[in-house]
Amino acid sequence: MEIYQLRTFVTVAQQGHLTQAAELLHLSQPAVTAQIKAIEEEVGMSLFERTAGGVVLTLAGQELLPRAQDILMSARQLLDHARSLKGPLTGKVQIGIALTPDVLRVGPWVAGLAERFPLLEVCLHQGVTGDVLNAVRKKELDAGFYLGKNPYVNVHTLLLAQLRLRIVMPKGWLARINAANPKELGRLPWVGISQFSSLSKIVSELWRELNIAPKKVSECDNLFTASELVQAGVGLALLREEEALDAAARGVVDLVPEIVKMAELQFVYPADRAEDPTLKTLIAGLQPVWGLSSNVAA
């Protein structure tokens, strides 16, 4: 039995679906099926049962899964230790960023890494929050910054901060409603957020909390465009509190009082790379920039 076969077994077990596992492993579905079949033939037992929604582990599969995960972890630890023996970190790391670099404190972080590890090249890729998380899940990126809750078991997160978000509306619109009754916000048009952005889920959560279902009159995939649309009189939107307060102080928007939505700003990375020396270095570099305890690294 080979390490790559165990990796396939664990990935299928985690995803519960052959197609999704194949996507993560960068293999064809027939190749994944063949590897699972080879393992089952070697152990002499069925490890999965097919269901309408995918596959589930048999009792034998449930028994073997923790051992397979332990073997993979030991193999990764051996590789990570070997890499640490090579000396100073070198090479490139691909990092996905969303929001603005100043919000993510990317400048001080990269500057600190460059000073300590001059042979390590940090490559930054701007994208939508949902795309960043998905690329990390698929290992197309080494790590990234993500706003919101992480739904994937094969992605680990490091909480950097809780961002405060506020509702803003075009100037003069606050007089149209009774601000003491949040349900009246549902009568006004909103600027929607693309489903490919995690901000869409955050806005949807807020609507459920306020028990409203407003009409979306436009859609964008970032908060900067949303702010411009609010100022142009298109509709309401959710912005970072600092930006919302600044815009209100400049008299270009109305700020809805009292309502605050919290969102988790996180550093995300593949779960199976938690002990990777380069990744641990990236996380260690975030600690002084964000004022994190030294024991937060996974």
C-alpha positions as a Markdown table, in Angstrom:
| # | Residue | x | y | z |
|---|---|---|---|---|
| 1 | Met | 0.0 | 0.0 | 0.0 |
| 2 | Glu | 1.4 | 3.4 | -1.0 |
| 3 | Ile | 1.3 | 6.8 | 0.7 |
| 4 | Tyr | -0.6 | 8.3 | -2.3 |
| 5 | Gln | -3.3 | 5.6 | -1.9 |
| 6 | Leu | -3.7 | 6.4 | 1.7 |
| 7 | Arg | -4.0 | 10.1 | 0.9 |
| 8 | Thr | -6.7 | 9.3 | -1.6 |
| 9 | Phe | -8.6 | 7.1 | 1.0 |
| 10 | Val | -8.5 | 9.9 | 3.6 |
| 11 | Thr | -9.5 | 12.6 | 1.1 |
| 12 | Val | -12.5 | 10.6 | -0.1 |
| 13 | Ala | -13.5 | 9.9 | 3.5 |
| 14 | Gln | -13.4 | 13.6 | 4.3 |
| 15 | Gln | -15.2 | 14.8 | 1.2 |
| 16 | Gly | -17.8 | 12.0 | 1.0 |
| 17 | His | -17.7 | 12.3 | -2.7 |
| 18 | Leu | -15.4 | 10.9 | -5.4 |
| 19 | Thr | -15.7 | 13.9 | -7.7 |
| 20 | Gln | -14.8 | 16.4 | -5.0 |
| 21 | Ala | -11.9 | 14.3 | -3.8 |
| 22 | Ala | -10.6 | 14.0 | -7.3 |
| 23 | Glu | -10.7 | 17.8 | -7.7 |
| 24 | Leu | -8.7 | 18.2 | -4.5 |
| 25 | Leu | -6.2 | 15.6 | -5.5 |
| 26 | His | -5.8 | 16.9 | -9.0 |
| 27 | Leu | -6.8 | 13.4 | -10.4 |
| 28 | Ser | -9.5 | 12.1 | -12.6 |
| 29 | Gln | -12.5 | 10.4 | -10.9 |
| 30 | Pro | -11.6 | 7.0 | -12.6 |
| 31 | Ala | -8.1 | 7.3 | -11.1 |
| 32 | Val | -9.5 | 7.9 | -7.6 |
| 33 | Thr | -11.9 | 5.0 | -8.0 |
| 34 | Ala | -9.1 | 2.8 | -9.1 |
| 35 | Gln | -7.0 | 3.7 | -6.1 |
| 36 | Ile | -9.8 | 3.0 | -3.7 |
| 37 | Lys | -10.5 | -0.3 | -5.4 |
| 38 | Ala | -6.8 | -1.2 | -5.1 |
| 39 | Ile | -6.8 | -0.5 | -1.3 |
| 40 | Glu | -10.0 | -2.5 | -0.8 |
| 41 | Glu | -8.5 | -5.4 | -2.7 |
| 42 | Glu | -5.3 | -5.3 | -0.6 |
| 43 | Val | -7.1 | -5.2 | 2.7 |
| 44 | Gly | -9.8 | -7.6 | 1.6 |
| 45 | Met | -12.7 | -5.4 | 2.7 |
| 46 | Ser | -15.0 | -2.7 | 1.3 |
| 47 | Leu | -14.2 | 0.7 | 2.8 |
| 48 | Phe | -17.0 | 2.7 | 1.3 |
| 49 | Glu | -20.7 | 2.4 | 0.5 |
| 50 | Arg | -22.3 | 4.4 | -2.2 |
| 51 | Thr | -25.3 | 6.6 | -1.3 |
| 52 | Ala | -27.5 | 9.0 | -3.3 |
| 53 | Gly | -25.3 | 11.9 | -2.2 |
| 54 | Gly | -21.9 | 10.2 | -2.6 |
| 55 | Val | -20.0 | 7.7 | -0.5 |
| 56 | Val | -19.8 | 6.9 | 3.3 |
| 57 | Leu | -17.3 | 4.8 | 5.2 |
| 58 | Thr | -18.2 | 1.3 | 6.1 |
| 59 | Leu | -17.5 | 0.1 | 9.7 |
| 60 | Ala | -14.1 | -1.2 | 8.4 |
| 61 | Gly | -13.4 | 2.1 | 6.8 |
| 62 | Gln | -14.2 | 4.0 | 10.0 |
| 63 | Glu | -11.8 | 1.7 | 11.9 |
| 64 | Leu | -9.0 | 2.3 | 9.4 |
| 65 | Leu | -9.4 | 6.0 | 8.8 |
| 66 | Pro | -7.6 | 7.2 | 12.0 |
| 67 | Arg | -4.7 | 4.9 | 11.4 |
| 68 | Ala | -4.4 | 6.1 | 7.8 |
| 69 | Gln | -4.4 | 9.7 | 9.0 |
| 70 | Asp | -1.7 | 8.9 | 11.6 |
| 71 | Ile | 0.5 | 7.4 | 8.9 |
| 72 | Leu | 0.1 | 10.4 | 6.6 |
| 73 | Met | 0.8 | 12.7 | 9.5 |
| 74 | Ser | 4.0 | 10.8 | 10.3 |
| 75 | Ala | 5.1 | 11.0 | 6.7 |
| 76 | Arg | 4.5 | 14.7 | 6.6 |
| 77 | Gln | 6.4 | 15.2 | 9.9 |
| 78 | Leu | 9.3 | 13.3 | 8.4 |
| 79 | Leu | 9.3 | 15.4 | 5.3 |
| 80 | Asp | 9.0 | 18.7 | 7.3 |
| 81 | His | 11.9 | 17.7 | 9.6 |
| 82 | Ala | 14.0 | 16.9 | 6.5 |
| 83 | Arg | 13.2 | 20.3 | 5.1 |
| 84 | Ser | 14.1 | 22.0 | 8.3 |
| 85 | Leu | 17.6 | 20.5 | 8.1 |
| 86 | Lys | 18.3 | 22.3 | 4.9 |
| 87 | Gly | 18.9 | 25.6 | 6.7 |
| 88 | Pro | 17.6 | 29.1 | 5.7 |
| 89 | Leu | 14.2 | 29.1 | 4.1 |
| 90 | Thr | 14.2 | 29.6 | 0.3 |
| 91 | Gly | 11.8 | 29.5 | -2.6 |
| 92 | Lys | 8.4 | 31.1 | -3.2 |
| 93 | Val | 5.1 | 31.1 | -1.3 |
| 94 | Gln | 1.8 | 32.0 | -2.9 |
| 95 | Ile | -0.5 | 34.0 | -0.7 |
| 96 | Gly | -4.1 | 35.0 | -1.5 |
| 97 | Ile | -5.3 | 38.4 | -0.2 |
| 98 | Ala | -8.8 | 39.9 | -0.1 |
| 99 | Leu | -9.8 | 43.3 | 1.3 |
| 100 | Thr | -7.1 | 45.9 | 1.2 |
| 101 | Pro | -3.4 | 45.3 | 2.1 |
| 102 | Asp | -3.6 | 47.9 | 4.9 |
| 103 | Val | -6.5 | 46.2 | 6.5 |
| 104 | Leu | -4.6 | 42.8 | 6.3 |
| 105 | Arg | -1.4 | 44.5 | 7.5 |
| 106 | Val | 0.4 | 42.8 | 4.6 |
| 107 | Gly | 3.1 | 45.5 | 4.4 |
| 108 | Pro | 4.6 | 45.0 | 7.9 |
| 109 | Trp | 4.2 | 41.3 | 7.6 |
| 110 | Val | 6.0 | 40.9 | 4.4 |
| 111 | Ala | 8.7 | 43.4 | 5.4 |
| 112 | Gly | 9.4 | 41.4 | 8.6 |
| 113 | Leu | 9.7 | 38.2 | 6.6 |
| 114 | Ala | 12.0 | 39.8 | 4.0 |
| 115 | Glu | 14.3 | 41.0 | 6.7 |
| 116 | Arg | 14.6 | 37.7 | 8.5 |
| 117 | Phe | 14.4 | 35.4 | 5.4 |
| 118 | Pro | 15.8 | 37.3 | 2.4 |
| 119 | Leu | 15.8 | 34.1 | 0.2 |
| 120 | Leu | 12.0 | 33.6 | 0.8 |
| 121 | Glu | 9.9 | 35.3 | -1.9 |
| 122 | Val | 6.3 | 36.1 | -0.9 |
| 123 | Cys | 4.0 | 36.3 | -3.9 |
| 124 | Leu | 0.7 | 38.0 | -3.3 |
| 125 | His | -2.5 | 37.4 | -5.3 |
| 126 | Gln | -5.5 | 39.7 | -5.0 |
| 127 | Gly | -8.8 | 37.9 | -5.2 |
| 128 | Val | -12.4 | 37.5 | -3.9 |
| 129 | Thr | -12.5 | 36.1 | -0.4 |
| 130 | Gly | -14.4 | 32.9 | -1.4 |
| 131 | Asp | -11.9 | 32.3 | -4.3 |
| 132 | Val | -9.0 | 32.6 | -1.9 |
| 133 | Leu | -10.4 | 30.0 | 0.5 |
| 134 | Asn | -11.2 | 27.6 | -2.4 |
| 135 | Ala | -7.7 | 28.0 | -3.9 |
| 136 | Val | -6.1 | 27.2 | -0.5 |
| 137 | Arg | -8.4 | 24.2 | -0.2 |
| 138 | Lys | -7.2 | 23.0 | -3.6 |
| 139 | Lys | -3.6 | 23.8 | -2.7 |
| 140 | Glu | -3.4 | 26.3 | -5.6 |
| 141 | Leu | -2.3 | 28.8 | -2.9 |
| 142 | Asp | -0.1 | 28.1 | 0.1 |
| 143 | Ala | -2.2 | 30.2 | 2.4 |
| 144 | Gly | -4.4 | 33.3 | 2.3 |
| 145 | Phe | -6.5 | 35.8 | 4.2 |
| 146 | Tyr | -10.3 | 35.1 | 4.5 |
| 147 | Leu | -13.2 | 36.9 | 6.0 |
| 148 | Gly | -15.9 | 34.7 | 7.5 |
| 149 | Lys | -16.4 | 31.1 | 8.8 |
| 150 | Asn | -14.4 | 28.3 | 7.2 |
| 151 | Pro | -16.5 | 25.3 | 6.3 |
| 152 | Tyr | -13.7 | 22.9 | 5.2 |
| 153 | Val | -12.1 | 20.3 | 7.4 |
| 154 | Asn | -9.0 | 20.2 | 5.3 |
| 155 | Val | -8.3 | 23.9 | 5.9 |
| 156 | His | -7.0 | 25.2 | 9.1 |
| 157 | Thr | -7.5 | 28.8 | 10.3 |
| 158 | Leu | -5.7 | 31.3 | 12.5 |
| 159 | Leu | -8.0 | 34.0 | 13.9 |
| 160 | Leu | -6.4 | 37.4 | 13.4 |
| 161 | Ala | -9.2 | 39.7 | 14.4 |
| 162 | Gln | -13.0 | 40.3 | 14.7 |
| 163 | Leu | -13.9 | 43.0 | 12.2 |
| 164 | Arg | -16.8 | 45.3 | 12.9 |
| 165 | Leu | -19.1 | 45.9 | 10.0 |
| 166 | Arg | -21.8 | 48.6 | 9.8 |
| 167 | Ile | -24.8 | 49.4 | 7.6 |
| 168 | Val | -24.6 | 52.6 | 5.5 |
| 169 | Met | -27.2 | 54.1 | 3.2 |
| 170 | Pro | -27.3 | 57.0 | 0.7 |
| 171 | Lys | -27.2 | 60.4 | 2.2 |
| 172 | Gly | -30.7 | 61.5 | 3.4 |
| 173 | Trp | -32.3 | 58.1 | 3.4 |
| 174 | Leu | -32.2 | 57.7 | 7.1 |
| 175 | Ala | -35.0 | 60.2 | 7.4 |
| 176 | Arg | -37.2 | 57.8 | 5.3 |
| 177 | Ile | -37.4 | 55.1 | 8.0 |
| 178 | Asn | -37.8 | 54.6 | 11.7 |
| 179 | Ala | -34.2 | 53.6 | 12.6 |
| 180 | Ala | -35.5 | 52.1 | 15.9 |
| 181 | Asn | -37.2 | 49.4 | 13.9 |
| 182 | Pro | -34.6 | 47.3 | 12.0 |
| 183 | Lys | -37.3 | 45.6 | 9.9 |
| 184 | Glu | -37.8 | 48.9 | 8.0 |
| 185 | Leu | -34.3 | 48.4 | 6.5 |
| 186 | Gly | -36.0 | 45.6 | 4.5 |
| 187 | Arg | -38.1 | 48.1 | 2.6 |
| 188 | Leu | -35.1 | 49.8 | 1.1 |
| 189 | Pro | -33.0 | 48.5 | -1.8 |
| 190 | Trp | -29.6 | 47.0 | -1.1 |
| 191 | Val | -26.4 | 46.5 | -2.9 |
| 192 | Gly | -25.8 | 42.8 | -3.1 |
| 193 | Ile | -22.5 | 40.9 | -2.8 |
| 194 | Ser | -21.5 | 38.2 | -5.3 |
| 195 | Gln | -22.0 | 34.6 | -4.1 |
| 196 | Phe | -18.3 | 34.0 | -4.8 |
| 197 | Ser | -17.4 | 36.4 | -1.9 |
| 198 | Ser | -17.7 | 35.3 | 1.7 |
| 199 | Leu | -19.2 | 38.7 | 2.3 |
| 200 | Ser | -22.4 | 37.4 | 0.6 |
| 201 | Lys | -22.8 | 34.9 | 3.5 |
| 202 | Ile | -22.1 | 37.6 | 6.1 |
| 203 | Val | -24.8 | 39.9 | 4.5 |
| 204 | Ser | -27.2 | 37.0 | 4.4 |
| 205 | Glu | -26.6 | 36.2 | 8.0 |
| 206 | Leu | -27.3 | 39.8 | 8.9 |
| 207 | Trp | -30.6 | 39.8 | 7.0 |
| 208 | Arg | -31.7 | 36.7 | 8.8 |
| 209 | Glu | -30.8 | 38.3 | 12.2 |
| 210 | Leu | -32.8 | 41.4 | 11.3 |
| 211 | Asn | -35.6 | 39.2 | 9.8 |
| 212 | Ile | -35.6 | 41.1 | 6.5 |
| 213 | Ala | -35.6 | 40.1 | 2.8 |
| 214 | Pro | -34.7 | 43.2 | 0.9 |
| 215 | Lys | -34.5 | 43.7 | -2.8 |
| 216 | Lys | -31.0 | 43.7 | -4.4 |
| 217 | Val | -30.7 | 46.3 | -7.1 |
| 218 | Ser | -27.1 | 45.8 | -7.9 |
| 219 | Glu | -24.3 | 43.3 | -7.1 |
| 220 | Cys | -20.5 | 43.6 | -6.6 |
| 221 | Asp | -17.7 | 41.4 | -5.2 |
| 222 | Asn | -16.0 | 43.9 | -2.8 |
| 223 | Leu | -16.7 | 46.5 | -0.2 |
| 224 | Phe | -15.0 | 49.3 | -2.1 |
| 225 | Thr | -17.4 | 49.1 | -5.0 |
| 226 | Ala | -20.3 | 48.8 | -2.5 |
| 227 | Ser | -19.2 | 52.0 | -0.9 |
| 228 | Glu | -19.2 | 53.8 | -4.2 |
| 229 | Leu | -22.7 | 52.5 | -5.1 |
| 230 | Val | -24.1 | 53.6 | -1.7 |
| 231 | Gln | -22.6 | 57.1 | -2.2 |
| 232 | Ala | -24.2 | 57.2 | -5.7 |
| 233 | Gly | -27.6 | 56.5 | -4.2 |
| 234 | Val | -28.1 | 52.9 | -5.4 |
| 235 | Gly | -28.9 | 51.3 | -2.0 |
| 236 | Leu | -27.8 | 50.1 | 1.4 |
| 237 | Ala | -24.6 | 48.1 | 2.0 |
| 238 | Leu | -22.4 | 46.6 | 4.7 |
| 239 | Leu | -19.0 | 48.3 | 5.2 |
| 240 | Arg | -16.1 | 48.0 | 7.6 |
| 241 | Glu | -16.8 | 50.2 | 10.6 |
| 242 | Glu | -13.8 | 52.4 | 10.0 |
| 243 | Glu | -14.8 | 53.1 | 6.4 |
| 244 | Ala | -18.5 | 53.6 | 7.4 |
| 245 | Leu | -17.6 | 56.1 | 10.1 |
| 246 | Asp | -15.3 | 58.0 | 7.8 |
| 247 | Ala | -17.9 | 58.2 | 5.0 |
| 248 | Ala | -20.5 | 59.4 | 7.5 |
| 249 | Ala | -18.2 | 62.0 | 8.9 |
| 250 | Arg | -17.5 | 63.3 | 5.4 |
| 251 | Gly | -21.3 | 63.6 | 4.9 |
| 252 | Val | -21.5 | 61.3 | 1.9 |
| 253 | Val | -23.6 | 58.5 | 3.5 |
| 254 | Asp | -26.0 | 58.0 | 6.4 |
| 255 | Leu | -24.9 | 55.5 | 9.1 |
| 256 | Val | -27.5 | 53.2 | 10.6 |
| 257 | Pro | -27.1 | 53.5 | 14.3 |
| 258 | Glu | -26.4 | 50.7 | 16.8 |
| 259 | Ile | -26.5 | 47.7 | 14.4 |
| 260 | Val | -23.0 | 46.0 | 14.2 |
| 261 | Lys | -22.2 | 42.8 | 12.4 |
| 262 | Met | -19.0 | 40.9 | 13.5 |
| 263 | Ala | -16.9 | 39.0 | 11.0 |
| 264 | Glu | -13.9 | 36.8 | 11.6 |
| 265 | Leu | -10.7 | 37.8 | 9.7 |
| 266 | Gln | -8.6 | 34.6 | 9.4 |
| 267 | Phe | -5.4 | 33.3 | 8.0 |
| 268 | Val | -6.1 | 30.1 | 6.2 |
| 269 | Tyr | -3.9 | 27.2 | 5.1 |
| 270 | Pro | -4.0 | 23.5 | 4.2 |
| 271 | Ala | -4.5 | 21.4 | 7.3 |
| 272 | Asp | -1.9 | 18.8 | 6.3 |
| 273 | Arg | 0.7 | 21.5 | 6.1 |
| 274 | Ala | 0.4 | 22.7 | 9.7 |
| 275 | Glu | 3.9 | 21.5 | 10.5 |
| 276 | Asp | 5.5 | 22.7 | 7.4 |
| 277 | Pro | 8.5 | 24.9 | 8.3 |
| 278 | Thr | 7.7 | 27.6 | 5.8 |
| 279 | Leu | 4.1 | 27.8 | 6.9 |
| 280 | Lys | 5.1 | 27.9 | 10.5 |
| 281 | Thr | 7.4 | 30.8 | 9.6 |
| 282 | Leu | 4.5 | 32.7 | 7.9 |
| 283 | Ile | 2.4 | 32.3 | 11.0 |
| 284 | Ala | 5.2 | 33.3 | 13.3 |
| 285 | Gly | 5.6 | 36.5 | 11.2 |
| 286 | Leu | 1.9 | 37.3 | 11.7 |
| 287 | Gln | 2.1 | 37.1 | 15.5 |
| 288 | Pro | 3.9 | 40.5 | 16.2 |
| 289 | Val | 2.0 | 42.2 | 13.4 |
| 290 | Trp | -1.4 | 41.2 | 14.9 |
| 291 | Gly | -0.4 | 41.1 | 18.6 |
| 292 | Leu | -1.1 | 37.4 | 18.8 |
| 293 | Ser | 0.2 | 35.0 | 21.5 |
| 294 | Ser | 3.1 | 32.8 | 20.4 |
| 295 | Asn | 1.1 | 29.7 | 21.2 |
| 296 | Val | -1.6 | 30.4 | 18.6 |
| 297 | Ala | 0.3 | 28.7 | 15.7 |
| 298 | Ala | -1.3 | 25.4 | 14.7 |
